[in-house]
């Protein structure tokens, strides 16, 4: 009996010892990793060729860490945090351009309608090679935004690489206070169709679209144009979908844990129309635009026409690392998922009907394609070719209330959308 008790006690001690070791191992690994970081920082501080202060070393380490996570996460030091505050609360001169990182390059998502970048001829998927005389290679998104921002009416030159062009283009413009008309509507000549243009999802988009829908009683179908719309507020994207969809999930947001999932569902009380709908998208449609077009597509509520969208479907939060919020990190905390369960991030939304822009003839063999591994080397080579200047391009008058037959003939995607919408109206009779 004593032997049995002794064996039981020994087994218990051994078991406890094993479990104790299992609990300690992760903590030891964590300590070893932090110790390695401390040693590297100490070594740099002691032996680096230039005298560099500890705070600067730590700041550089934090910037590198955040940049390695993904293209949208970043460390915001005191200066960057102050700039972010100005951007969200104050008035500043800008270009009206939304940028992101694609394959390691600073890439235009979209210029916003009727802004300096739009008028100067900046295009979606232009790769920004230089901002004035500063190379964009190894530049973070926040650094690029800071350089492009400045006092109104000051000059700036963007050097861009564009597919189909043999040399980089130098595009000059003046910064200005950005005033955006986010929503406008037009009738289409000799039809009962109504055209909506949404250039960005600001705080009043859903309200403005609702007014347009409810006051145009004679319309038999709608075209919602989200081309070159870089996104905006999630709440407005949900609201716009709800105008056309009366039930089901509009979009969900999922973090690293399954418990973090948040679903946003449609309400029948907020739905304003069941008329046929066509949605126009292109490679400049991103984020909220992709949520709207993708959700309407999944609900089979609209036919999506145009080109594959940009593929920005992640959620960032600004998290303070100082109590006074003088320093922060912008961290990707979740991804958006459409009703079917597919993600937008890096894949985008593929239209039901793919139609190229009427102004450019696309040839697969001529498309500008660079492997990510070769991109930096290529861009460094492009810096030597700078010299071509971008010619002024005619800008469409957005103040016209009617889209004429001539306008339609100049826009292959819109022309296709009208034909599809007319077919949907006939089928629904």
C-alpha positions, 0 to 999 in steps of 0.5 A, a space after each residue: 500500500 505504501 509503495 502504491 501511495 509512493 508511486 502515485 505521489 511520484 507520478 503526480 510530482 512528475 506530471 506537475 513538473 511536466 506541465 510546469 515546464 510546458 507553461 514556462 517554455 513559451 515565457 522563456 521563448 518570449 524572454 529570449 526574443 525580447 533579449 535578442 532585440 535588446 542586444 541588437 539595439 545595444 550593439 547598434 548603439 555602441 558600434 554603429 559608425 555614426 553617433 545615433 541616440 537610443 530613441 532614434 534606434 528604437 523609432 527605426 526598429 518600430 518603423 521597420 517592424 510595422 512596415 514588415 507586417 503589411 503595407 497598411 500598418 505603420 508606427 506614428 511618431 510624434 510628428 506623424 501623429 500630429 500630421 494625422 490629426 491635421 489630416 482628420 480634423 484640420 484644413 490642408 493643401 493636398 492633391 486629391 489622391 489615394 495611394 497604397 502599396 502594391 508589390 512593394 511600390 507606391 501605387 495610385 489607388 485612385 485620383 478623386 474627381 475634380 481634384 488637382 491629381 484628377 485634372 493633371 491626369 493621374 491614373 489608377 495603378 500609376 506607380 509613383 517613382 518620385 515626389 518632387 526630387 525624392 525617390 519613393 523607393 523604401 518610402 512608407 505610405 505615411 511618409 509619402 502622404 506627408 510629402 504630397 501634402 502642403 500649403 495650398 497653391 504650392 507646386 509639386 511634381 509626381 514622376 510616375 511609371 504607367 503601363 503602356 508608356 516607354 518612359 516615366 512621366 513627370 506630372 506637375 500640379 498645384 496643391 489645393 484645398 480638397 473639396 469633394 462632391 461625393 454624390 451626383 446624379 444624371 439622366 441618360 439622354 433618350 432613356 428612363 435610366 438614372 446614373 449615380 456617381 459616387 466618388 468617395 464614401 463620406 458621411 452623407 453618401 447614403 442620405 444623398 443617394 436616398 434623396 435622389 432615389 426617392 425623388 426620381 419616380 420615373 426612373 426604371 433602372 439605375 447605374 451606380 458608378 464606383 469607378 476610381 472611388 478609393 473608399 471611405 466610411 464603412 457605415 456609408 458602404 453598408 448604408 448604400 447596400 441597404 438601399 437596394 438589399 432588404 435582408 441578409 449579411 452585407 459584410 462581416 469583419 473578422 479578426 485573428 480570433 473567431 470570437 472577433 467576427 462582427 456581422 452587418 445585416 440589412 434592414 428591410 425598413 431602410 431599403 428604398 428600391 427594387 429596380 434593376 441595378 448595374 454597378 460600374 467598377 475599375 482598378 481604382 475602386 477600392 475598400 468601401 467601393 469593393 464592399 458595395 459592389 461585392 455585396 450587391 454581386 453576392 446578393 445577386 442584386 446588381 450586375 457588376 460591369 467593368 474591370 477587376 477592383 484594387 483589392 483593399 479589404 483590411 481594417 486598420 485601427 490607430 492604437 496609442 502607445 502613449 497616454 497622451 496619444 502623442 505616439 501611436 501605431 496604425 495596425 491592421 486588426 481585421 479583414 472584410 468578408 463579403 456575404 459569400 465568405 470571400 475576402 476582398 484583400 489582395 483579390 478584389 472583386 471580379 465583375 460579372 461582365 469584364 469591359 475595358 475602358 473605351 479610351 485605351 485598347 488593352 493587349 495582354 502582351 503590352 501590359 506593364 507587369 513586374 515581379 515583386 522581387 525585381 520591382 525595386 531594381 526596375 524602379 531604380 533603373 527608371 529614375 535614369 529615364 525621367 524626362 517625359 512630361 505629361 500633356 494636359 488631358 481634357 476633363 469631362 464636365 461633371 456639372 452637366 445634368 444629362 449624359 448625351 449619346 456622344 458621352 456614352 459613345 466615349 465610354 465603352 463601360 457605360 455603354 455596355 452598362 446601359 445595354 445590360 440595364 435595358 435587358 434587365 428591365 425587359 426581363 423583369 417585366 
